[in-house]
Amino acid sequence: MSVYSASVTAPVNIATLKYWGKRDKELNLPTNSSISVTLSQKDLRTLTTASASSTFKQDELYLNGKLESLESARTQACLGDLRKLRSELESQDDKLEKLSQFKLRIVSENNFPTAAGLASSAAGFAALVYAIAKLYELPQDMSELSKIARKGSGSACRSLFGGFVAWEMGDLENGQDSKAVEVAPVEHWPTLKAAILVVSDDKKDTPSTSGMQATVKTSDLFQHRIKEVVPQRFDEMKQSILNKDFNKFGELTMRDSNSFHAVCLDSYPPIFYLNDTSKKIIKLIHKLNETEGEIIAAYTFDAGPNAVIYYDEANEAKVLGLIHTYFNQVDGWSKADTSKLSKLEIEGTDP
Ligand code: DP6
């Protein structure tokens, strides 16, 4: 009996305009549009192989060698959508093997620590959806597939593209217009770089899903963010990318990270993701930019204390040099810890 299989890799993406809040939990529809930069697969990626065979007894998922449950409603939503698309193809062409009726075996591996708070669910769901789509030979383009990955994890929809990516929130109730689109390919701004500062690799305090639900329910500031702040920032940030205007891009990125952590603090009870080291990094970057008289480095923090710093290659020595010096001075950090600073490339278009 044949086993059919396909392998893909999907990269991690880091939002510069944050997704935080769902207007529909089942379909994973966001309360605002977001923008991200996709990081290099050389550094952070998920490798997934999807196989189907009539001999498989049940759907199975192995994550980093461990058998994991496929029961979650999110995973089931992705598998259901993909099988439906495959069975539509099969009904149009009866020479096609009935893969939609076979059980699936999915083997997934991250080349970075899953618990390090480095957006592993985004790469994970993007790779899962893309691998099965490839196995099923689906004709849908990446934006179409992003609507399926979105149901796995919101931020995953953006990992189907390289370079600079927008997730348009859409306004339809069925979510058919809530999808990822390319803002610009990586070649557009090849000198933009990112560095990850791993402040802590502990598991998150409050998972993103429950954190954002609490914010939507309890924060007053949140309404201001989604209605007044983000819609304008979305257009401005896209423009700053198209213009390769680091000064503007950096300012908007830092402001949006701060706005996101402000609505977390305004949730009741408050949600804290930044720790003292994160705050010292924020101060350091502002001090550097002040000394330079322009923005040459920009920080952003997701649902955890680790920082991602964006900068232009031309300023690499200045930015990373300062961070290295500084890291060696922070309590609890020693020279050996500088390995926790990873310098990353931005990823190309084809995942
Ligand atoms: C702070 O995509 O992990 O990283 O849709 O519930 O799976 P779910 O949430 P998730 O949230 C990511 C939140 C963020 C911001 C972002 O990536 O845009």
Residues whose N, C-alpha, C, O or C-beta is under 5 A from the ligand:
A	BS01	DP6	A15 L17 K18 Y19 S34 G152 S153 G154 S155 A156 S208 T209 D302 A303
